Amino acid sequence: MFYGILVSMYVLDTDKHHLPHIHVRYNEFKAVLGIPEGEVLDGGLPRRQMKLVQAWIELRRDELMADWTLASEGQTPFKIDPLR
């Protein structure tokens, strides 16, 4: 979580999104963004928050992909530092 933005990863959520992705919530807004590019797969966020999340994905791309791999193999992913 950073700047009031909650980021979650649900690796078993492959019915709708067949690629690595994160779920993002900010107040009443929800979005699903792909990893590693940060493309919007579903929903939306206010512009400022979307830019923050996409910047975070760019900075943490390798960690996000590593966590996706770990979680999809049934292992516990590591905590990823927030955007500061």
PDB file with SEQRES, HELIX, SHEET and CRYST1 records, atoms N, CA, C and O in Angstrom:
SEQRES   1 A   84  MET PHE TYR GLY ILE LEU VAL SER MET TYR VAL LEU ASP          
SEQRES   2 A   84  THR ASP LYS HIS HIS LEU PRO HIS ILE HIS VAL ARG TYR          
SEQRES   3 A   84  ASN GLU PHE LYS ALA VAL LEU GLY ILE PRO GLU GLY GLU          
SEQRES   4 A   84  VAL LEU ASP GLY GLY LEU PRO ARG ARG GLN MET LYS LEU          
SEQRES   5 A   84  VAL GLN ALA TRP ILE GLU LEU ARG ARG ASP GLU LEU MET          
SEQRES   6 A   84  ALA ASP TRP THR LEU ALA SER GLU GLY GLN THR PRO PHE          
SEQRES   7 A   84  LYS ILE ASP PRO LEU ARG                                      
HELIX    1 AA1 ARG A   47  SER A   72  1                                  26    
SHEET    1 AA1 4 LEU A   6  SER A   8  0                                        
SHEET    2 AA1 4 HIS A  21  TYR A  26 -1                                        
SHEET    3 AA1 4 PHE A  29  GLY A  34 -1                                        
SHEET    4 AA1 4 VAL A  40  GLY A  43 -1                                        
CRYST1    1.000    1.000    1.000  90.00  90.00  90.00 P 1           1          
ATOM      1  N   MET A   1       0.845  -1.170   0.000  1.00  0.00           N  
ATOM      2  CA  MET A   1       0.000   0.000   0.000  1.00  0.00           C  
ATOM      3  C   MET A   1       0.892   1.235   0.000  1.00  0.00           C  
ATOM      4  O   MET A   1       1.875   1.299   0.738  1.00  0.00           O  
ATOM      5  N   PHE A   2       0.550   2.202  -0.820  1.00  0.00           N  
ATOM      6  CA  PHE A   2       1.243   3.474  -0.838  1.00  0.00           C  
ATOM      7  C   PHE A   2       0.299   4.556  -1.328  1.00  0.00           C  
ATOM      8  O   PHE A   2      -0.501   4.335  -2.236  1.00  0.00           O  
ATOM      9  N   TYR A   3       0.402   5.737  -0.712  1.00  0.00           N  
ATOM     10  CA  TYR A   3      -0.441   6.890  -1.067  1.00  0.00           C  
ATOM     11  C   TYR A   3      -1.932   6.537  -1.107  1.00  0.00           C  
ATOM     12  O   TYR A   3      -2.677   7.051  -1.940  1.00  0.00           O  
ATOM     13  N   GLY A   4      -2.355   5.658  -0.201  1.00  0.00           N  
ATOM     14  CA  GLY A   4      -3.755   5.253  -0.149  1.00  0.00           C  
ATOM     15  C   GLY A   4      -4.155   4.249  -1.219  1.00  0.00           C  
ATOM     16  O   GLY A   4      -5.336   3.929  -1.357  1.00  0.00           O  
ATOM     17  N   ILE A   5      -3.190   3.753  -1.974  1.00  0.00           N  
ATOM     18  CA  ILE A   5      -3.436   2.793  -3.053  1.00  0.00           C  
ATOM     19  C   ILE A   5      -3.079   1.399  -2.542  1.00  0.00           C  
ATOM     20  O   ILE A   5      -1.956   1.165  -2.095  1.00  0.00           O  
ATOM     21  N   LEU A   6      -4.030   0.483  -2.608  1.00  0.00           N  
ATOM     22  CA  LEU A   6      -3.815  -0.891  -2.159  1.00  0.00           C  
ATOM     23  C   LEU A   6      -3.556  -1.778  -3.371  1.00  0.00           C  
ATOM     24  O   LEU A   6      -4.346  -1.809  -4.314  1.00  0.00           O  
ATOM     25  N   VAL A   7      -2.445  -2.492  -3.331  1.00  0.00           N  
ATOM     26  CA  VAL A   7      -2.059  -3.373  -4.436  1.00  0.00           C  
ATOM     27  C   VAL A   7      -2.084  -4.813  -3.943  1.00  0.00           C  
ATOM     28  O   VAL A   7      -1.519  -5.127  -2.895  1.00  0.00           O  
ATOM     29  N   SER A   8      -2.741  -5.689  -4.702  1.00  0.00           N  
ATOM     30  CA  SER A   8      -2.831  -7.107  -4.353  1.00  0.00           C  
ATOM     31  C   SER A   8      -2.518  -7.956  -5.569  1.00  0.00           C  
ATOM     32  O   SER A   8      -2.691  -7.530  -6.711  1.00  0.00           O  
ATOM     33  N   MET A   9      -2.052  -9.171  -5.297  1.00  0.00           N  
ATOM     34  CA  MET A   9      -1.771 -10.122  -6.366  1.00  0.00           C  
ATOM     35  C   MET A   9      -2.529 -11.407  -6.060  1.00  0.00           C  
ATOM     36  O   MET A   9      -2.350 -12.007  -5.000  1.00  0.00           O  
ATOM     37  N   TYR A  10      -3.374 -11.820  -6.992  1.00  0.00           N  
ATOM     38  CA  TYR A  10      -4.138 -13.064  -6.861  1.00  0.00           C  
ATOM     39  C   TYR A  10      -3.748 -13.956  -8.028  1.00  0.00           C  
ATOM     40  O   TYR A  10      -4.304 -13.836  -9.120  1.00  0.00           O  
ATOM     41  N   VAL A  11      -2.800 -14.846  -7.800  1.00  0.00           N  
ATOM     42  CA  VAL A  11      -2.297 -15.644  -8.916  1.00  0.00           C  
ATOM     43  C   VAL A  11      -3.291 -16.679  -9.413  1.00  0.00           C  
ATOM     44  O   VAL A  11      -3.185 -17.133 -10.552  1.00  0.00           O  
ATOM     45  N   LEU A  12      -4.240 -17.056  -8.598  1.00  0.00           N  
ATOM     46  CA  LEU A  12      -5.224 -18.044  -9.045  1.00  0.00           C  
ATOM     47  C   LEU A  12      -6.341 -17.406  -9.853  1.00  0.00           C  
ATOM     48  O   LEU A  12      -7.241 -18.103 -10.322  1.00  0.00           O  
ATOM     49  N   ASP A  13      -6.296 -16.097 -10.022  1.00  0.00           N  
ATOM     50  CA  ASP A  13      -7.298 -15.366 -10.808  1.00  0.00           C  
ATOM     51  C   ASP A  13      -6.890 -15.392 -12.273  1.00  0.00           C  
ATOM     52  O   ASP A  13      -6.476 -14.376 -12.832  1.00  0.00           O  
ATOM     53  N   THR A  14      -7.013 -16.570 -12.892  1.00  0.00           N  
ATOM     54  CA  THR A  14      -6.607 -16.705 -14.295  1.00  0.00           C  
ATOM     55  C   THR A  14      -7.803 -16.858 -15.222  1.00  0.00           C  
ATOM     56  O   THR A  14      -7.629 -16.929 -16.439  1.00  0.00           O  
ATOM     57  N   ASP A  15      -9.012 -16.909 -14.677  1.00  0.00           N  
ATOM     58  CA  ASP A  15     -10.190 -17.052 -15.534  1.00  0.00           C  
ATOM     59  C   ASP A  15     -10.346 -15.850 -16.455  1.00  0.00           C  
ATOM     60  O   ASP A  15     -10.658 -16.006 -17.635  1.00  0.00           O  
ATOM     61  N   LYS A  16     -10.132 -14.668 -15.927  1.00  0.00           N  
ATOM     62  CA  LYS A  16     -10.361 -13.449 -16.690  1.00  0.00           C  
ATOM     63  C   LYS A  16      -9.077 -12.883 -17.283  1.00  0.00           C  
ATOM     64  O   LYS A  16      -9.085 -12.341 -18.388  1.00  0.00           O  
ATOM     65  N   HIS A  17      -7.983 -13.007 -16.553  1.00  0.00           N  
ATOM     66  CA  HIS A  17      -6.717 -12.415 -16.982  1.00  0.00           C  
ATOM     67  C   HIS A  17      -5.665 -13.520 -17.024  1.00  0.00           C  
ATOM     68  O   HIS A  17      -5.243 -14.013 -15.978  1.00  0.00           O  
ATOM     69  N   HIS A  18      -5.249 -13.902 -18.197  1.00  0.00           N  
ATOM     70  CA  HIS A  18      -4.368 -15.052 -18.360  1.00  0.00           C  
ATOM     71  C   HIS A  18      -2.893 -14.690 -18.324  1.00  0.00           C  
ATOM     72  O   HIS A  18      -2.056 -15.474 -18.773  1.00  0.00           O  
ATOM     73  N   LEU A  19      -2.563 -13.534 -17.804  1.00  0.00           N  
ATOM     74  CA  LEU A  19      -1.167 -13.142 -17.728  1.00  0.00           C  
ATOM     75  C   LEU A  19      -0.894 -12.550 -16.354  1.00  0.00           C  
ATOM     76  O   LEU A  19      -1.830 -12.230 -15.621  1.00  0.00           O  
ATOM     77  N   PRO A  20       0.370 -12.404 -16.000  1.00  0.00           N  
ATOM     78  CA  PRO A  20       0.683 -11.827 -14.694  1.00  0.00           C  
ATOM     79  C   PRO A  20       0.040 -10.445 -14.548  1.00  0.00           C  
ATOM     80  O   PRO A  20       0.091  -9.622 -15.462  1.00  0.00           O  
ATOM     81  N   HIS A  21      -0.566 -10.211 -13.381  1.00  0.00           N  
ATOM     82  CA  HIS A  21      -1.259  -8.944 -13.172  1.00  0.00           C  
ATOM     83  C   HIS A  21      -1.414  -8.654 -11.690  1.00  0.00           C  
ATOM     84  O   HIS A  21      -1.221  -9.523 -10.840  1.00  0.00           O  
ATOM     85  N   ILE A  22      -1.769  -7.399 -11.401  1.00  0.00           N  
ATOM     86  CA  ILE A  22      -2.057  -6.988 -10.035  1.00  0.00           C  
ATOM     87  C   ILE A  22      -3.434  -6.342 -10.000  1.00  0.00           C  
ATOM     88  O   ILE A  22      -3.921  -5.817 -11.001  1.00  0.00           O  
ATOM     89  N   HIS A  23      -4.044  -6.392  -8.830  1.00  0.00           N  
ATOM     90  CA  HIS A  23      -5.318  -5.730  -8.587  1.00  0.00           C  
ATOM     91  C   HIS A  23      -5.031  -4.500  -7.744  1.00  0.00           C  
ATOM     92  O   HIS A  23      -4.282  -4.570  -6.769  1.00  0.00           O  
ATOM     93  N   VAL A  24      -5.621  -3.380  -8.114  1.00  0.00           N  
ATOM     94  CA  VAL A  24      -5.356  -2.117  -7.437  1.00  0.00           C  
ATOM     95  C   VAL A  24      -6.677  -1.496  -7.002  1.00  0.00           C  
ATOM     96  O   VAL A  24      -7.651  -1.477  -7.754  1.00  0.00           O  
ATOM     97  N   ARG A  25      -6.690  -0.987  -5.765  1.00  0.00           N  
ATOM     98  CA  ARG A  25      -7.881  -0.296  -5.245  1.00  0.00           C  
ATOM     99  C   ARG A  25      -7.455   1.058  -4.715  1.00  0.00           C  
ATOM    100  O   ARG A  25      -6.424   1.198  -4.058  1.00  0.00           O  
ATOM    101  N   TYR A  26      -8.271   2.041  -5.015  1.00  0.00           N  
ATOM    102  CA  TYR A  26      -8.083   3.378  -4.471  1.00  0.00           C  
ATOM    103  C   TYR A  26      -9.475   3.947  -4.231  1.00  0.00           C  
ATOM    104  O   TYR A  26     -10.212   4.227  -5.177  1.00  0.00           O  
ATOM    105  N   ASN A  27      -9.832   4.117  -2.954  1.00  0.00           N  
ATOM    106  CA  ASN A  27     -11.191   4.533  -2.592  1.00  0.00           C  
ATOM    107  C   ASN A  27     -12.204   3.623  -3.287  1.00  0.00           C  
ATOM    108  O   ASN A  27     -12.154   2.408  -3.101  1.00  0.00           O  
ATOM    109  N   GLU A  28     -13.108   4.171  -4.071  1.00  0.00           N  
ATOM    110  CA  GLU A  28     -14.123   3.341  -4.732  1.00  0.00           C  
ATOM    111  C   GLU A  28     -13.659   2.823  -6.094  1.00  0.00           C  
ATOM    112  O   GLU A  28     -14.412   2.119  -6.768  1.00  0.00           O  
ATOM    113  N   PHE A  29     -12.468   3.147  -6.501  1.00  0.00           N  
ATOM    114  CA  PHE A  29     -11.955   2.749  -7.818  1.00  0.00           C  
ATOM    115  C   PHE A  29     -11.207   1.427  -7.721  1.00  0.00           C  
ATOM    116  O   PHE A  29     -10.531   1.149  -6.730  1.00  0.00           O  
ATOM    117  N   LYS A  30     -11.341   0.617  -8.770  1.00  0.00           N  
ATOM    118  CA  LYS A  30     -10.639  -0.671  -8.869  1.00  0.00           C  
ATOM    119  C   LYS A  30     -10.086  -0.809 -10.277  1.00  0.00           C  
ATOM    120  O   LYS A  30     -10.709  -0.377 -11.247  1.00  0.00           O  
ATOM    121  N   ALA A  31      -8.920  -1.412 -10.377  1.00  0.00           N  
ATOM    122  CA  ALA A  31      -8.322  -1.660 -11.683  1.00  0.00           C  
ATOM    123  C   ALA A  31      -7.471  -2.917 -11.615  1.00  0.00           C  
ATOM    124  O   ALA A  31      -7.008  -3.320 -10.548  1.00  0.00           O  
ATOM    125  N   VAL A  32      -7.278  -3.518 -12.763  1.00  0.00           N  
ATOM    126  CA  VAL A  32      -6.369  -4.652 -12.912  1.00  0.00           C  
ATOM    127  C   VAL A  32      -5.334  -4.229 -13.941  1.00  0.00           C  
ATOM    128  O   VAL A  32      -5.681  -3.830 -15.053  1.00  0.00           O  
ATOM    129  N   LEU A  33      -4.061  -4.316 -13.567  1.00  0.00           N  
ATOM    130  CA  LEU A  33      -2.976  -3.912 -14.463  1.00  0.00           C  
ATOM    131  C   LEU A  33      -2.055  -5.087 -14.714  1.00  0.00           C  
ATOM    132  O   LEU A  33      -1.722  -5.844 -13.802  1.00  0.00           O  
ATOM    133  N   GLY A  34      -1.652  -5.225 -15.958  1.00  0.00           N  
ATOM    134  CA  GLY A  34      -0.741  -6.300 -16.336  1.00  0.00           C  
ATOM    135  C   GLY A  34       0.681  -5.999 -15.914  1.00  0.00           C  
ATOM    136  O   GLY A  34       1.108  -4.847 -15.834  1.00  0.00           O  
ATOM    137  N   ILE A  35       1.397  -7.079 -15.647  1.00  0.00           N  
ATOM    138  CA  ILE A  35       2.830  -7.000 -15.410  1.00  0.00           C  
ATOM    139  C   ILE A  35       3.462  -7.689 -16.628  1.00  0.00           C  
ATOM    140  O   ILE A  35       2.963  -8.753 -16.995  1.00  0.00           O  
ATOM    141  N   PRO A  36       4.450  -7.211 -17.250  1.00  0.00           N  
ATOM    142  CA  PRO A  36       5.375  -6.190 -16.789  1.00  0.00           C  
ATOM    143  C   PRO A  36       5.125  -4.785 -17.337  1.00  0.00           C  
ATOM    144  O   PRO A  36       5.825  -3.852 -16.944  1.00  0.00           O  
ATOM    145  N   GLU A  37       4.167  -4.606 -18.215  1.00  0.00           N  
ATOM    146  CA  GLU A  37       4.021  -3.314 -18.899  1.00  0.00           C  
ATOM    147  C   GLU A  37       3.117  -2.293 -18.213  1.00  0.00           C  
ATOM    148  O   GLU A  37       3.180  -1.107 -18.537  1.00  0.00           O  
ATOM    149  N   GLY A  38       2.281  -2.724 -17.277  1.00  0.00           N  
ATOM    150  CA  GLY A  38       1.398  -1.800 -16.584  1.00  0.00           C  
ATOM    151  C   GLY A  38       0.156  -1.430 -17.368  1.00  0.00           C  
ATOM    152  O   GLY A  38      -0.491  -0.428 -17.063  1.00  0.00           O  
ATOM    153  N   GLU A  39      -0.195  -2.237 -18.392  1.00  0.00           N  
ATOM    154  CA  GLU A  39      -1.384  -1.931 -19.184  1.00  0.00           C  
ATOM    155  C   GLU A  39      -2.649  -2.231 -18.378  1.00  0.00           C  
ATOM    156  O   GLU A  39      -2.680  -3.167 -17.579  1.00  0.00           O  
ATOM    157  N   VAL A  40      -3.669  -1.441 -18.593  1.00  0.00           N  
ATOM    158  CA  VAL A  40      -4.938  -1.609 -17.885  1.00  0.00           C  
ATOM    159  C   VAL A  40      -5.704  -2.760 -18.534  1.00  0.00           C  
ATOM    160  O   VAL A  40      -6.019  -2.714 -19.723  1.00  0.00           O  
ATOM    161  N   LEU A  41      -5.997  -3.783 -17.750  1.00  0.00           N  
ATOM    162  CA  LEU A  41      -6.756  -4.941 -18.230  1.00  0.00           C  
ATOM    163  C   LEU A  41      -8.235  -4.817 -17.905  1.00  0.00           C  
ATOM    164  O   LEU A  41      -9.086  -5.374 -18.600  1.00  0.00           O  
ATOM    165  N   ASP A  42      -8.533  -4.074 -16.832  1.00  0.00           N  
ATOM    166  CA  ASP A  42      -9.919  -3.933 -16.412  1.00  0.00           C  
ATOM    167  C   ASP A  42     -10.013  -2.757 -15.448  1.00  0.00           C  
ATOM    168  O   ASP A  42      -9.061  -2.473 -14.722  1.00  0.00           O  
ATOM    169  N   GLY A  43     -11.137  -2.083 -15.436  1.00  0.00           N  
ATOM    170  CA  GLY A  43     -11.395  -1.012 -14.489  1.00  0.00           C  
ATOM    171  C   GLY A  43     -10.618   0.260 -14.778  1.00  0.00           C  
ATOM    172  O   GLY A  43     -10.188   0.505 -15.905  1.00  0.00           O  
ATOM    173  N   GLY A  44     -10.449   1.060 -13.740  1.00  0.00           N  
ATOM    174  CA  GLY A  44      -9.735   2.315 -13.904  1.00  0.00           C  
ATOM    175  C   GLY A  44      -9.500   3.006 -12.571  1.00  0.00           C  
ATOM    176  O   GLY A  44     -10.144   2.703 -11.566  1.00  0.00           O  
ATOM    177  N   LEU A  45      -8.569   3.933 -12.591  1.00  0.00           N  
ATOM    178  CA  LEU A  45      -8.216   4.745 -11.432  1.00  0.00           C  
ATOM    179  C   LEU A  45      -8.158   6.195 -11.871  1.00  0.00           C  
ATOM    180  O   LEU A  45      -8.038   6.471 -13.064  1.00  0.00           O  
ATOM    181  N   PRO A  46      -8.240   7.134 -10.926  1.00  0.00           N  
ATOM    182  CA  PRO A  46      -7.987   8.522 -11.296  1.00  0.00           C  
ATOM    183  C   PRO A  46      -6.581   8.642 -11.906  1.00  0.00           C  
ATOM    184  O   PRO A  46      -5.690   7.859 -11.578  1.00  0.00           O  
ATOM    185  N   ARG A  47      -6.397   9.605 -12.774  1.00  0.00           N  
ATOM    186  CA  ARG A  47      -5.162   9.713 -13.539  1.00  0.00           C  
ATOM    187  C   ARG A  47      -3.907   9.748 -12.667  1.00  0.00           C  
ATOM    188  O   ARG A  47      -2.931   9.051 -12.948  1.00  0.00           O  
ATOM    189  N   ARG A  48      -3.935  10.556 -11.616  1.00  0.00           N  
ATOM    190  CA  ARG A  48      -2.749  10.679 -10.756  1.00  0.00           C  
ATOM    191  C   ARG A  48      -2.370   9.335 -10.130  1.00  0.00           C  
ATOM    192  O   ARG A  48      -1.198   8.957 -10.135  1.00  0.00           O  
ATOM    193  N   GLN A  49      -3.350   8.620  -9.597  1.00  0.00           N  
ATOM    194  CA  GLN A  49      -3.085   7.331  -8.963  1.00  0.00           C  
ATOM    195  C   GLN A  49      -2.636   6.293  -9.999  1.00  0.00           C  
ATOM    196  O   GLN A  49      -1.774   5.461  -9.716  1.00  0.00           O  
ATOM    197  N   MET A  50      -3.221   6.348 -11.190  1.00  0.00           N  
ATOM    198  CA  MET A  50      -2.806   5.412 -12.249  1.00  0.00           C  
ATOM    199  C   MET A  50      -1.331   5.638 -12.594  1.00  0.00           C  
ATOM    200  O   MET A  50      -0.575   4.680 -12.755  1.00  0.00           O  
ATOM    201  N   LYS A  51      -0.932   6.887 -12.706  1.00  0.00           N  
ATOM    202  CA  LYS A  51       0.473   7.182 -13.027  1.00  0.00           C  
ATOM    203  C   LYS A  51       1.406   6.705 -11.924  1.00  0.00           C  
ATOM    204  O   LYS A  51       2.494   6.203 -12.206  1.00  0.00           O  
ATOM    205  N   LEU A  52       0.987   6.860 -10.662  1.00  0.00           N  
ATOM    206  CA  LEU A  52       1.798   6.374  -9.552  1.00  0.00           C  
ATOM    207  C   LEU A  52       1.964   4.861  -9.608  1.00  0.00           C  
ATOM    208  O   LEU A  52       3.071   4.348  -9.446  1.00  0.00           O  
ATOM    209  N   VAL A  53       0.870   4.153  -9.837  1.00  0.00           N  
ATOM    210  CA  VAL A  53       0.936   2.690  -9.902  1.00  0.00           C  
ATOM    211  C   VAL A  53       1.789   2.245 -11.090  1.00  0.00           C  
ATOM    212  O   VAL A  53       2.607   1.336 -10.949  1.00  0.00           O  
ATOM    213  N   GLN A  54       1.614   2.859 -12.241  1.00  0.00           N  
ATOM    214  CA  GLN A  54       2.402   2.462 -13.407  1.00  0.00           C  
ATOM    215  C   GLN A  54       3.887   2.763 -13.203  1.00  0.00           C  
ATOM    216  O   GLN A  54       4.737   2.004 -13.668  1.00  0.00           O  
ATOM    217  N   ALA A  55       4.208   3.854 -12.518  1.00  0.00           N  
ATOM    218  CA  ALA A  55       5.608   4.154 -12.201  1.00  0.00           C  
ATOM    219  C   ALA A  55       6.164   3.101 -11.252  1.00  0.00           C  
ATOM    220  O   ALA A  55       7.301   2.658 -11.408  1.00  0.00           O  
ATOM    221  N   TRP A  56       5.367   2.703 -10.273  1.00  0.00           N  
ATOM    222  CA  TRP A  56       5.784   1.672  -9.323  1.00  0.00           C  
ATOM    223  C   TRP A  56       6.027   0.342 -10.045  1.00  0.00           C  
ATOM    224  O   TRP A  56       7.011  -0.343  -9.770  1.00  0.00           O  
ATOM    225  N   ILE A  57       5.130  -0.019 -10.967  1.00  0.00           N  
ATOM    226  CA  ILE A  57       5.313  -1.257 -11.736  1.00  0.00           C  
ATOM    227  C   ILE A  57       6.624  -1.193 -12.519  1.00  0.00           C  
ATOM    228  O   ILE A  57       7.375  -2.168 -12.554  1.00  0.00           O  
ATOM    229  N   GLU A  58       6.896  -0.071 -13.134  1.00  0.00           N  
ATOM    230  CA  GLU A  58       8.131   0.063 -13.905  1.00  0.00           C  
ATOM    231  C   GLU A  58       9.362  -0.099 -13.015  1.00  0.00           C  
ATOM    232  O   GLU A  58      10.325  -0.765 -13.393  1.00  0.00           O  
ATOM    233  N   LEU A  59       9.324   0.516 -11.826  1.00  0.00           N  
ATOM    234  CA  LEU A  59      10.457   0.437 -10.905  1.00  0.00           C  
ATOM    235  C   LEU A  59      10.624  -0.950 -10.289  1.00  0.00           C  
ATOM    236  O   LEU A  59      11.743  -1.373  -9.999  1.00  0.00           O  
ATOM    237  N   ARG A  60       9.523  -1.647 -10.091  1.00  0.00           N  
ATOM    238  CA  ARG A  60       9.535  -2.938  -9.386  1.00  0.00           C  
ATOM    239  C   ARG A  60       9.216  -4.129 -10.294  1.00  0.00           C  
ATOM    240  O   ARG A  60       8.861  -5.204  -9.810  1.00  0.00           O  
ATOM    241  N   ARG A  61       9.342  -3.939 -11.591  1.00  0.00           N  
ATOM    242  CA  ARG A  61       8.972  -4.968 -12.577  1.00  0.00           C  
ATOM    243  C   ARG A  61       9.592  -6.330 -12.263  1.00  0.00           C  
ATOM    244  O   ARG A  61       8.885  -7.337 -12.231  1.00  0.00           O  
ATOM    245  N   ASP A  62      10.890  -6.369 -12.033  1.00  0.00           N  
ATOM    246  CA  ASP A  62      11.562  -7.651 -11.794  1.00  0.00           C  
ATOM    247  C   ASP A  62      11.045  -8.321 -10.521  1.00  0.00           C  
ATOM    248  O   ASP A  62      10.839  -9.535 -10.492  1.00  0.00           O  
ATOM    249  N   GLU A  63      10.838  -7.530  -9.474  1.00  0.00           N  
ATOM    250  CA  GLU A  63      10.316  -8.081  -8.224  1.00  0.00           C  
ATOM    251  C   GLU A  63       8.889  -8.595  -8.391  1.00  0.00           C  
ATOM    252  O   GLU A  63       8.543  -9.654  -7.869  1.00  0.00           O  
ATOM    253  N   LEU A  64       8.070  -7.851  -9.111  1.00  0.00           N  
ATOM    254  CA  LEU A  64       6.697  -8.275  -9.359  1.00  0.00           C  
ATOM    255  C   LEU A  64       6.647  -9.583 -10.143  1.00  0.00           C  
ATOM    256  O   LEU A  64       5.872 -10.481  -9.815  1.00  0.00           O  
ATOM    257  N   MET A  65       7.472  -9.683 -11.173  1.00  0.00           N  
ATOM    258  CA  MET A  65       7.491 -10.916 -11.973  1.00  0.00           C  
ATOM    259  C   MET A  65       8.011 -12.095 -11.141  1.00  0.00           C  
ATOM    260  O   MET A  65       7.500 -13.209 -11.253  1.00  0.00           O  
ATOM    261  N   ALA A  66       9.023 -11.848 -10.311  1.00  0.00           N  
ATOM    262  CA  ALA A  66       9.546 -12.912  -9.445  1.00  0.00           C  
ATOM    263  C   ALA A  66       8.473 -13.365  -8.457  1.00  0.00           C  
ATOM    264  O   ALA A  66       8.308 -14.563  -8.225  1.00  0.00           O  
ATOM    265  N   ASP A  67       7.744 -12.409  -7.874  1.00  0.00           N  
ATOM    266  CA  ASP A  67       6.666 -12.766  -6.950  1.00  0.00           C  
ATOM    267  C   ASP A  67       5.553 -13.527  -7.657  1.00  0.00           C  
ATOM    268  O   ASP A  67       4.996 -14.470  -7.095  1.00  0.00           O  
ATOM    269  N   TRP A  68       5.222 -13.129  -8.881  1.00  0.00           N  
ATOM    270  CA  TRP A  68       4.189 -13.842  -9.641  1.00  0.00           C  
ATOM    271  C   TRP A  68       4.608 -15.305  -9.834  1.00  0.00           C  
ATOM    272  O   TRP A  68       3.802 -16.219  -9.662  1.00  0.00           O  
ATOM    273  N   THR A  69       5.863 -15.509 -10.190  1.00  0.00           N  
ATOM    274  CA  THR A  69       6.370 -16.863 -10.404  1.00  0.00           C  
ATOM    275  C   THR A  69       6.316 -17.664  -9.107  1.00  0.00           C  
ATOM    276  O   THR A  69       5.842 -18.800  -9.099  1.00  0.00           O  
ATOM    277  N   LEU A  70       6.792 -17.085  -8.027  1.00  0.00           N  
ATOM    278  CA  LEU A  70       6.756 -17.779  -6.729  1.00  0.00           C  
ATOM    279  C   LEU A  70       5.331 -18.163  -6.355  1.00  0.00           C  
ATOM    280  O   LEU A  70       5.059 -19.317  -6.025  1.00  0.00           O  
ATOM    281  N   ALA A  71       4.433 -17.202  -6.406  1.00  0.00           N  
ATOM    282  CA  ALA A  71       3.053 -17.441  -5.993  1.00  0.00           C  
ATOM    283  C   ALA A  71       2.373 -18.469  -6.887  1.00  0.00           C  
ATOM    284  O   ALA A  71       1.609 -19.303  -6.400  1.00  0.00           O  
ATOM    285  N   SER A  72       2.639 -18.419  -8.184  1.00  0.00           N  
ATOM    286  CA  SER A  72       2.004 -19.375  -9.099  1.00  0.00           C  
ATOM    287  C   SER A  72       2.538 -20.793  -8.896  1.00  0.00           C  
ATOM    288  O   SER A  72       1.911 -21.764  -9.320  1.00  0.00           O  
ATOM    289  N   GLU A  73       3.700 -20.908  -8.245  1.00  0.00           N  
ATOM    290  CA  GLU A  73       4.259 -22.220  -7.910  1.00  0.00           C  
ATOM    291  C   GLU A  73       3.890 -22.646  -6.489  1.00  0.00           C  
ATOM    292  O   GLU A  73       4.392 -23.650  -5.986  1.00  0.00           O  
ATOM    293  N   GLY A  74       3.003 -21.869  -5.844  1.00  0.00           N  
ATOM    294  CA  GLY A  74       2.541 -22.213  -4.510  1.00  0.00           C  
ATOM    295  C   GLY A  74       3.465 -21.756  -3.394  1.00  0.00           C  
ATOM    296  O   GLY A  74       3.290 -22.155  -2.243  1.00  0.00           O  
ATOM    297  N   GLN A  75       4.443 -20.926  -3.722  1.00  0.00           N  
ATOM    298  CA  GLN A  75       5.370 -20.426  -2.713  1.00  0.00           C  
ATOM    299  C   GLN A  75       4.932 -19.041  -2.253  1.00  0.00           C  
ATOM    300  O   GLN A  75       4.171 -18.358  -2.938  1.00  0.00           O  
ATOM    301  N   THR A  76       5.416 -18.642  -1.099  1.00  0.00           N  
ATOM    302  CA  THR A  76       5.063 -17.339  -0.551  1.00  0.00           C  
ATOM    303  C   THR A  76       5.864 -16.237  -1.251  1.00  0.00           C  
ATOM    304  O   THR A  76       7.093 -16.287  -1.268  1.00  0.00           O  
ATOM    305  N   PRO A  77       5.181 -15.248  -1.826  1.00  0.00           N  
ATOM    306  CA  PRO A  77       5.905 -14.144  -2.461  1.00  0.00           C  
ATOM    307  C   PRO A  77       6.510 -13.215  -1.414  1.00  0.00           C  
ATOM    308  O   PRO A  77       6.086 -13.200  -0.258  1.00  0.00           O  
ATOM    309  N   PHE A  78       7.497 -12.450  -1.833  1.00  0.00           N  
ATOM    310  CA  PHE A  78       8.141 -11.468  -0.959  1.00  0.00           C  
ATOM    311  C   PHE A  78       7.354 -10.167  -0.973  1.00  0.00           C  
ATOM    312  O   PHE A  78       6.668  -9.854  -1.946  1.00  0.00           O  
ATOM    313  N   LYS A  79       7.460  -9.416   0.110  1.00  0.00           N  
ATOM    314  CA  LYS A  79       6.844  -8.093   0.163  1.00  0.00           C  
ATOM    315  C   LYS A  79       7.671  -7.156  -0.709  1.00  0.00           C  
ATOM    316  O   LYS A  79       8.901  -7.197  -0.684  1.00  0.00           O  
ATOM    317  N   ILE A  80       6.994  -6.317  -1.475  1.00  0.00           N  
ATOM    318  CA  ILE A  80       7.665  -5.383  -2.374  1.00  0.00           C  
ATOM    319  C   ILE A  80       7.529  -3.979  -1.789  1.00  0.00           C  
ATOM    320  O   ILE A  80       6.445  -3.563  -1.378  1.00  0.00           O  
ATOM    321  N   ASP A  81       8.633  -3.269  -1.760  1.00  0.00           N  
ATOM    322  CA  ASP A  81       8.632  -1.917  -1.202  1.00  0.00           C  
ATOM    323  C   ASP A  81       7.658  -1.013  -1.937  1.00  0.00           C  
ATOM    324  O   ASP A  81       7.511  -1.104  -3.156  1.00  0.00           O  
ATOM    325  N   PRO A  82       6.985  -0.131  -1.185  1.00  0.00           N  
ATOM    326  CA  PRO A  82       6.042   0.816  -1.818  1.00  0.00           C  
ATOM    327  C   PRO A  82       6.787   1.942  -2.532  1.00  0.00           C  
ATOM    328  O   PRO A  82       8.000   2.102  -2.396  1.00  0.00           O  
ATOM    329  N   LEU A  83       6.033   2.698  -3.281  1.00  0.00           N  
ATOM    330  CA  LEU A  83       6.568   3.892  -3.916  1.00  0.00           C  
ATOM    331  C   LEU A  83       6.718   4.958  -2.840  1.00  0.00           C  
ATOM    332  O   LEU A  83       5.816   5.148  -2.024  1.00  0.00           O  
ATOM    333  N   ARG A  84       7.834   5.641  -2.833  1.00  0.00           N  
ATOM    334  CA  ARG A  84       8.080   6.679  -1.805  1.00  0.00           C  
ATOM    335  C   ARG A  84       8.297   8.001  -2.464  1.00  0.00           C  
ATOM    336  O   ARG A  84       8.520   9.001  -1.782  1.00  0.00           O  
TER     337      ARG A  84                                                      
END                                                                             
